[in-house]
Amino acid sequence: MEVLLARLDNPELATPTIHVAGSKGKGSSSAMIASVLVAAGLRTGLFTSPHLHRMTERIMVDMEEISPDRFSALIEQLWPSVEAVEERGNVGKVSVFEMLTAMAFVQVRSVGADAQVIEVGLGGRLDATNLVVPDVSVITPISLDHTAVLGDTVPKIAFEKAGIIKPGIPVVVGNQAPAARRVIERAARERGSQVTYAHDHMALKQGPEHAVTSGGARVQRVTLQSPSADYKLELPLLGPHQIDNAVTAVTALEMFAARRRLAIDPASIARGISEVRWPARGEVLTSPDEAVQVIVDGAHNSSSAAALVSTLESLFPHAGSAVLVYAGSGGHDFSATAREFSRLEPHVIVTRTRHPKAVAAETVADALRRDNIPVAVVTPDVESAMREARLVASPGDVIIATGSLFVAAEVREILLSITPEIYTDMRGEMMPSYETLALTSLSPTPGTPEIPGMRGNPTARPDPDALRDAP
């Protein structure tokens, strides 16, 4: 990755940067930060992963995803450098995620952005994004996730996340377990970096108050107070954990503004927070007056599932029964995640998404049953699972689709009539690691629909499903 970026004249260093890592909340926090920067009049790039429906979602400028034509042009622009790196023979092959990261850096530089918000893909220390030199680093809450790659304890995972801390660069830290705090503080001390705990810096002065806007949107209203300002916020992202993410985001914005000598006033922060959109994170897809509510969320570990349960209890305190549409994804403990929903006593429908990392529905169902989690129905796909959920749900009930971002994405596509990128050559239950998957080592199945931007050379074109699998 370092060699590739050097060939591209180091685009990662061209733009003032906020770098965001963490186990949960890093995507939401990144989106809030970028939305506020845009509201403050700054041209802003945002790089996140994974995507829900289209690859182009990963690279945004001013909160708008790039076009398929621009995505294609970036691949054409970078491809000679990719081939040159691989021809060296001594630095390995360029992975899909490395290519996407480089594309984001080049795109942000090409538009002359004033700022970029870069979300870590996996971990931090060894992540492809970790060649930036940020103005502020951010570490959102750390919990057990991707344990096969990052380690099987919170301190081990925190060590990887703390790898984004750079010498002399301040780091804003969200709520953390004591074990994670110790690791982060040691890393910061060794590198001479100031640690600011967002919840020590910023207080919840008022709220939360749940409300429905005149347009029918659900929001949380809160007032945050820092040493320098009060912020009256209307947050469209739902749940207590999103208030925590807002505290982290606003703290990072204050620090970034101070280091860059920018004027980001409370009105801009309020406007940016109110305008943020981050789908499939505690997202209610039905209007408040519908008899059965549907909420989708990408919860894929026990901590994020617990946050979703708290969100459900705050949003629907008088709801009837819960219907859980659940799908597991490889590399995650889907039984531990499902256990968090047990206090809702849900009617559980286990299914499988079309994603190549999806685990067979029967495998997931068997694991849940072994863990004494009752499973009512097993379906072969998400569409049939939603049909079943609609049949069993009564007025006042809530349908919850979760277990991974991929099941949340498919339910969004069904209910919102979204046409996704779909490819016919999905391969197996587990795809190779995104960090080792090389672009030029892959070839597509003949007749596979071409993703926008993929080269036509069958020996050099990245596999579309491998791209969808990148984190």
GIJOMO-V69352 format. One record per pair of residues at least 12 apart in sequence whose ideal C-beta (glycine too) atoms are under 10 Angstrom apart, sorted by the first residue. I is the first residue (numbers start at 1). J is the second residue. Records with the same first field share a line. If there is no record, write none. Layout:
I=J, J
//
This chain:
1=85, 91, 92, 94, 95, 97, 98, 99, 101, 102, 126, 127, 128, 129, 130, 131, 435
2=85, 91, 128, 131
3=81, 84, 85, 86, 88, 90, 91, 92, 94
4=78, 81, 82, 84, 85, 86, 91, 94, 98, 99, 101, 102, 128, 131
5=81, 85, 98, 101, 102, 105, 106, 128, 131, 132
6=81, 85, 131
7=78, 80, 81, 82, 84, 85, 102
8=77, 78, 81, 102, 103, 105, 106, 109
9=106, 109
10=105, 109, 131, 133
11=102, 103, 104, 105, 106, 107, 108, 109, 110, 116
12=101, 102, 104, 105, 106, 108, 109, 116, 118, 128, 129, 130, 131, 132, 133, 134
13=105, 109, 131, 132, 133
14=105, 106, 108, 109, 110, 112, 113, 116
15=43, 44, 45, 105, 108, 109, 111, 112, 113, 114, 115, 116, 118, 132
16=37, 42, 44, 113, 114, 115, 116, 133, 134, 135, 136, 256, 259, 260, 262
17=45, 105, 108, 115, 116, 117, 118, 129, 132, 133, 134, 135, 136, 137, 169, 256
18=30, 33, 34, 37, 44, 46, 115, 116, 117, 118, 119, 132, 134, 135, 136, 137, 138, 172, 249, 252, 253, 255, 256
19=116, 117, 118, 119, 120, 124, 127, 129, 130, 132, 133, 134, 135, 136, 137, 138, 139, 164, 165, 166, 169, 171, 252
20=33, 34, 47, 48, 117, 118, 119, 120, 124, 129, 134, 136, 137, 138, 139, 140, 164, 172, 174, 248, 249, 252
21=118, 119, 120, 121, 122, 123, 124, 125, 127, 129, 130, 137, 138, 139, 140, 142, 160, 161, 162, 163, 164, 165, 171
22=119, 120, 124, 138, 139, 140, 141, 142, 143, 145, 157, 161, 164, 173, 174, 176, 180, 245, 248
23=123, 139, 140, 141, 142, 143, 144, 145, 146, 150, 154, 157, 158, 161, 180, 301, 303, 304
24=140, 141, 142, 143, 145, 174, 241, 244, 245, 281, 298, 299, 300, 301, 303, 304, 306, 307
25=138, 140, 141, 174, 175, 241, 242, 244, 245, 246, 248, 249, 281, 303, 304, 307
26=48, 119, 120, 124, 138, 139, 140, 141, 161, 174, 245, 248
27=46, 48, 49, 50, 119, 140, 245, 278, 280, 281, 298, 405
28=48, 119, 140, 237, 239, 241, 242, 244, 245, 246, 248, 249, 276, 278, 281, 282
29=117, 119, 138, 139, 140, 141, 172, 174, 198, 242, 244, 245, 246, 247, 248, 249, 250, 252, 278
30=46, 47, 48, 117, 118, 119, 120, 138, 140, 245, 249, 252, 278
31=46, 48, 60, 63, 117, 119, 237, 245, 249, 272, 276, 277, 278, 279, 281
32=117, 233, 235, 237, 242, 245, 246, 248, 249, 250, 252, 253, 269, 272, 273, 275, 276, 278
33=46, 115, 117, 119, 136, 138, 245, 248, 249, 250, 252, 253, 256, 272, 273, 276
34=46, 47, 48, 60, 61, 62, 63, 115, 116, 117, 118, 119, 249, 272, 276
35=62, 63, 117, 249, 269, 271, 272, 273, 274, 275, 276, 277, 278
36=117, 246, 249, 250, 252, 253, 256, 257, 264, 268, 269, 270, 271, 272, 273, 274, 275, 276
37=62, 63, 113, 114, 115, 116, 117, 253, 256, 257, 262, 264, 268, 269, 272
38=60, 61, 62, 63, 64, 114, 115, 268, 271, 272, 275, 276
39=63, 264, 267, 268, 269, 270, 271, 272, 273, 274, 275, 276
40=114, 115, 253, 257, 262, 263, 264, 265, 267, 268, 269, 271, 272
41=114, 262, 263, 264, 268
42=62, 113, 114, 115, 260, 262, 264, 268
43=61, 62, 108, 111, 112, 113, 114, 115, 116
44=60, 61, 62, 63, 108, 111, 113, 114, 115, 116, 117, 272
45=59, 60, 61, 62, 66, 104, 105, 107, 108, 109, 110, 111, 113, 114, 115, 116, 117, 118
46=58, 59, 60, 61, 62, 63, 64, 65, 104, 108, 113, 115, 116, 117, 118, 119
47=59, 60, 100, 101, 103, 104, 105, 107, 108, 116, 117, 118, 119, 120, 121, 129
48=60, 104, 117, 118, 119, 120, 121, 278, 471
49=97, 100, 101, 104, 119, 120, 121, 122, 129, 405, 434, 470, 471
50=97, 121, 298, 355, 404, 405, 406, 409, 434, 467, 468, 469, 470, 471
51=65, 100, 405, 409, 420, 421, 467, 468, 470
52=279, 280, 296, 298, 405, 406, 408, 409, 410, 412, 413, 418, 420
53=279, 280, 409, 410, 412, 413, 416, 418, 419, 420, 421, 422, 468
54=68, 71, 418, 419, 420, 421, 451, 452, 468
55=68, 71, 100, 103, 421, 451, 452, 453, 454, 464, 467, 468, 470
56=68, 69, 70, 71, 72, 421, 451, 452, 453
57=279
58=71, 97, 100, 101, 103, 104, 119, 121, 467, 470
59=71, 74, 100, 101, 103, 104, 105, 106, 107, 108
60=104, 107, 108, 117
61=104, 107, 108, 110, 111, 113, 116
62=111, 113
63=272, 275, 276, 277
66=103, 104, 107, 111, 453
67=452, 453
68=421, 451, 452, 453
69=452, 453
70=103, 107, 110, 111, 452, 453
71=100, 103, 107, 451, 452, 453, 454
72=450, 451, 452, 453, 454, 455
73=103, 107, 110, 453
74=99, 100, 102, 103, 104, 106, 107, 110, 453
75=99, 100, 103, 439, 451, 452, 453, 454, 455, 461, 462
76=453, 455
77=102, 103, 106, 107, 110
78=94, 99, 102, 103, 106, 439
79=94, 99, 439, 440, 455, 457, 460
81=94, 99, 102, 106
82=94, 98, 99, 102, 438, 439, 440, 460, 462
83=439, 440, 460
85=98, 440
86=438, 439, 440, 441
87=440
92=435, 436, 438
93=436, 437, 438, 439, 440, 441
94=128, 437, 438, 439, 440, 441, 462
95=121, 128, 432, 433, 434, 435, 436, 437, 438, 439, 441, 462, 466, 470
96=128, 431, 432, 434, 435, 436, 437, 438, 439, 442, 462, 463, 466, 467, 468, 469, 470, 471
97=121, 122, 127, 128, 129, 433, 434, 435, 437, 466, 467, 469, 470, 471
98=121, 127, 128, 129, 434, 435, 437, 438, 439, 470
99=128, 438, 439, 462, 467, 470
100=121, 128, 434, 462, 467, 470, 471
101=118, 121, 127, 128, 129, 130, 131, 132, 470
102=128, 131
103=453
104=116, 118, 119, 129
105=118, 129, 131, 132
114=260, 262
115=135, 256, 260, 262
116=132, 134
117=134, 138, 249, 252, 256
118=130, 131, 132, 134, 164
119=138, 140, 471
120=137, 138, 139, 140, 160, 161, 163, 164, 471
121=434, 435, 470, 471
122=145, 146, 149, 150, 160, 433, 434, 435, 470, 471
123=145, 146, 149, 150, 151, 157, 159, 160, 161, 163, 164, 435, 471
124=137, 139, 150, 157, 158, 159, 160, 161, 162, 163, 164, 165
125=150, 159, 160, 161, 162, 163, 164, 165, 187
126=149, 150, 160, 163, 435
127=160, 161, 163, 164, 435, 471
128=434, 435, 470
129=164
130=163, 164, 166
132=164, 166, 169
133=166, 167, 168, 169
134=164, 165, 166, 169, 170, 171, 256, 259
135=166, 169, 170, 252, 255, 256, 257, 258, 259, 260
136=169, 170, 171, 172, 196, 251, 252, 253, 254, 255, 256, 257, 258, 259, 260
137=161, 162, 164, 165, 166, 169, 170, 171, 172, 173, 188, 193, 195, 252, 255
138=164, 170, 171, 172, 173, 174, 196, 198, 248, 249, 251, 252, 255, 256
139=158, 161, 162, 164, 165, 171, 172, 173, 174, 176, 180, 184, 187, 188, 195, 198, 248
140=161, 172, 173, 174, 175, 176, 198, 241, 244, 245, 248, 249
141=161, 173, 174, 175, 176, 177, 180, 241, 244, 245, 248, 303, 304, 307
142=154, 155, 157, 158, 159, 160, 161, 162, 173, 174, 175, 176, 177, 179, 180, 181, 183, 184, 303
143=157, 158, 176, 177, 180, 301, 302, 303, 304, 306
144=156, 157, 301, 302, 303, 332, 333, 336
145=157, 300, 301, 302, 303, 304, 331, 332, 333
146=160, 300, 301, 331, 332, 471
147=301, 331, 332, 333
148=330, 331, 332, 433
149=331, 433, 435
153=179
154=176, 177, 178, 179, 180, 182, 183
155=177, 179, 180, 182, 183
156=179, 183
157=179, 180, 183
158=176, 177, 179, 180, 181, 182, 183, 184, 186, 187
159=180, 183, 184, 186, 187
160=183
161=173, 176, 180, 183, 184, 187
162=180, 183, 184, 185, 186, 187, 188, 190, 191, 193
163=187
164=187
165=184, 187, 188, 189, 190, 191, 192, 193, 195
166=191, 192, 193
167=188, 190, 191, 192, 193
168=191, 192, 193, 194
169=188, 191, 192, 193, 194, 259
170=188, 193, 194, 195, 196, 252, 255, 256, 258, 259
171=184, 185, 187, 188, 191, 193, 194, 195, 196, 197, 252, 255
172=194, 195, 196, 197, 198, 201, 202, 247, 248, 249, 250, 251, 252, 253, 254, 255, 256
173=185, 188, 195, 196, 197, 198, 199, 200, 201, 248, 251, 252
174=197, 198, 199, 241, 244, 245, 247, 248, 249, 251, 252
175=197, 198, 199, 241, 244, 245, 247, 248
176=197, 199
177=303
181=195, 197
184=197
185=197
194=255
196=248, 251, 252, 254, 255
197=247, 248, 251
198=224, 226, 244, 245, 246, 247, 248, 249, 250, 251, 252, 254, 255
199=244, 247, 248, 251
200=251
201=224, 226, 227, 228, 247, 248, 250, 251, 254, 255
202=224, 225, 226, 227, 229, 231, 246, 247, 248, 249, 250, 251, 254
203=223, 224, 225, 226, 227, 230, 247
204=222, 223, 224, 225, 243, 244, 246, 247
205=222, 223, 224, 225, 226, 230, 231, 232
206=221, 222, 223, 224, 225, 230, 232
207=220, 221, 222, 223, 224, 232, 233, 235, 243
208=220, 221, 222, 223, 233, 235, 238, 239, 240, 242, 243, 314
209=221, 222, 223, 234
210=238, 314, 315, 317
211=234
212=287, 288, 289
213=234, 236, 274
216=287, 288, 289
217=234, 236, 274, 284, 287, 288
218=236, 237, 238, 282, 283, 284, 287, 288, 315
219=233, 234, 235, 236, 237, 238, 273, 274
220=233, 234, 235, 236, 237, 238, 239, 240, 242, 243, 246, 311, 314, 315
221=233, 234, 235, 274
222=234, 235, 242, 243, 246, 247, 273
224=243, 246, 247, 250, 251, 266, 269, 273
226=247, 250, 251, 254, 266
227=254
228=254, 257, 258, 266
229=250, 254, 264, 265, 266, 269
230=266
231=246, 247, 250, 253, 254, 265, 266, 267, 269, 270, 273
232=266, 267, 269, 270, 273
233=246, 250, 266, 269, 270, 271, 272, 273, 274
234=270, 271, 273, 274, 275
235=270, 273, 274, 276
236=273, 274, 275, 276, 277, 278, 283
237=273, 276, 277, 278, 279, 281, 282, 283, 311
238=281, 282, 283, 284, 295, 297, 308, 311, 312, 314, 315
239=281, 282, 297, 307, 308, 309, 310, 311, 312, 313, 314, 315
240=307, 310, 311, 313, 314
241=281, 282, 303, 304, 306, 307, 308, 310, 311
242=276, 278, 281, 282, 307, 311
244=307
245=278, 281
246=269, 273, 276
249=269, 272, 273, 276
250=264, 266, 269, 270, 272, 273
253=268, 269, 272, 273
254=269
257=269
279=296, 298, 405, 408, 409, 412, 416, 418
280=295, 296, 297, 298, 401, 402, 404, 405, 406, 407, 408, 409, 411, 412
281=296, 297, 298, 299, 304, 307, 308, 311, 405, 408
282=295, 296, 297, 298, 299, 304, 307, 308, 310, 311, 312, 314, 315, 402, 408
283=295, 296, 297, 298, 401, 408, 411, 412
284=296, 311, 315, 316, 398
285=399, 401, 408, 411, 412, 414, 415, 416
286=398, 399, 415
290=395
291=320, 393, 394, 395, 396, 397
292=319, 320, 323, 389, 390, 393, 394, 395, 396, 397, 398, 399
293=312, 315, 316, 319, 320, 393, 396, 397, 398, 399, 400
294=323, 325, 386, 389, 390, 393, 397, 398, 399, 400, 401, 411, 412, 414, 415
295=308, 311, 312, 315, 316, 322, 398, 399, 400, 401, 402, 408, 411
296=308, 325, 399, 400, 401, 402, 405, 407, 408, 409, 410, 411, 412, 415
297=311, 312, 400, 401, 402, 403, 404, 405, 407, 408
298=329, 401, 402, 403, 404, 405, 406, 407, 408, 409
299=311, 326, 332, 337, 338, 340, 341, 400, 402, 403, 404, 405, 408
300=327, 328, 329, 331, 332, 333, 334, 337, 402, 403, 404, 405, 406, 407, 408
301=332, 333, 334, 336, 337, 340
302=332, 333, 335, 336, 337, 338, 339, 340
303=336, 337, 340
304=337, 340, 402
305=334, 336, 337, 338, 339, 340, 341, 402, 403
306=337, 339, 340, 341
307=340
308=337, 340, 341, 400, 402
309=322, 340, 341, 342, 343, 344, 400
310=340
311=400
312=341, 344, 398, 400
313=343, 344
315=398
316=396, 397, 398
318=396
319=344, 396, 397, 398
320=393, 394, 395, 396, 397, 398
321=344, 345, 346, 347, 392, 393, 394, 396, 397, 398, 399
322=341, 343, 344, 345, 346, 347, 348, 393, 397, 398, 399, 400
323=344, 346, 347, 348, 349, 376, 377, 385, 386, 388, 389, 390, 391, 392, 393, 394, 397, 398, 399, 400, 401
324=338, 341, 344, 345, 346, 347, 348, 349, 350, 373, 375, 376, 385, 389, 398, 399, 400, 401, 402, 403
325=346, 347, 348, 349, 350, 351, 377, 379, 382, 385, 386, 388, 389, 399, 400, 401, 402, 403, 407, 408, 410, 411
326=338, 341, 346, 348, 349, 350, 351, 361, 364, 365, 368, 373, 375, 385, 400, 401, 402, 403, 404, 407
327=349, 350, 351, 352, 353, 355, 358, 359, 361, 364, 379, 381, 382, 385, 401, 402, 403, 404, 406, 407, 408, 410, 411
328=350, 351, 352, 353, 357, 358, 359, 360, 361, 363, 364, 365, 367, 368, 403, 404, 407
329=352, 353, 355, 356, 357, 358, 359, 364, 403, 404, 405, 406, 407, 429, 430
330=355, 356, 357, 358, 359, 404, 428, 429, 430, 431, 469
331=357, 359, 404, 430, 431, 433
332=357, 359, 403, 404
333=367
334=350, 359, 363, 364, 367, 368, 371, 403, 404
335=364, 366, 367, 368, 369, 370, 371, 372, 373
336=367, 371
337=368, 402, 403, 404
338=350, 364, 367, 368, 371, 373, 375, 402, 403
339=368, 371, 372, 373
340=402
341=373, 400, 402, 403
342=371, 372, 373, 374
344=398, 400
345=374
346=373, 374, 376, 397, 398, 399, 400
347=374, 375, 376, 377, 388, 389, 392, 393, 397, 399
348=365, 368, 369, 373, 374, 375, 376, 377, 378
349=361, 365, 375, 376, 377, 378, 379, 382, 384, 385, 386, 387, 388, 389, 392, 399, 401
350=362, 363, 364, 365, 366, 367, 368, 369, 373, 375, 376, 377, 378, 379, 385, 403
351=364, 365, 377, 378, 379, 380, 381, 382, 383, 384, 385, 386, 388, 389, 401, 403, 407, 410
352=364, 378, 379, 380, 381, 382, 385, 406, 407, 429
353=381, 382, 385, 403, 404, 405, 406, 407, 408, 409, 410, 411
354=381, 382, 383, 406, 407, 409, 410, 420, 422, 423, 426, 465, 468
355=404, 405, 406, 407, 409, 410, 426, 429, 431, 465, 468, 469
356=406, 423, 425, 426, 427, 428, 429, 430, 431, 463, 465, 466, 468, 469
357=404, 406, 426, 428, 429, 430, 431, 465, 468, 469
358=381, 382, 403, 404, 406, 407, 426, 429, 430
359=403, 404, 429, 430
360=378, 380, 429
361=375, 377, 378, 379, 380, 381, 385
362=375, 378, 380
363=429
364=378, 403
365=377, 378
366=378
376=388, 392
377=389, 391, 392
381=410
382=401, 406, 407, 408, 409, 410, 411, 413, 414
383=410, 411, 413, 414
385=399, 401, 407, 410, 411, 414
386=399, 401, 407, 410, 411, 414, 415
387=414
389=401, 411
399=411
401=414, 415
406=468, 469
420=468
421=449, 451, 452, 464, 465, 467, 468
422=449, 464, 465, 468
423=444, 445, 448, 449, 450, 451, 463, 464, 465, 466, 467, 468
424=444, 445, 447, 448, 449, 464, 465
425=443, 444, 445, 446, 447, 448, 449, 463, 464, 465, 466
426=445, 463, 464, 465, 468, 469
427=445, 463, 465, 466, 469
428=465
430=469
431=463, 465, 466, 468, 469, 470
432=466, 469
433=469, 470, 471
434=466, 467, 469, 470, 471
435=470, 471
437=462, 463, 466, 467, 469, 470
438=462, 466
439=455, 460, 461, 462, 463, 466, 467
440=457, 459, 460, 461, 462
441=459, 460, 462, 463, 466
442=458, 459, 460, 461, 462, 463, 464, 465, 466, 467
443=457, 458, 459, 460, 461, 462, 463
444=458, 461, 462, 463, 464, 465, 466
445=458, 463, 464, 465
446=458
448=461, 463, 464, 465
449=464
450=464
451=463, 464, 465, 467, 468
453=467
454=467
//
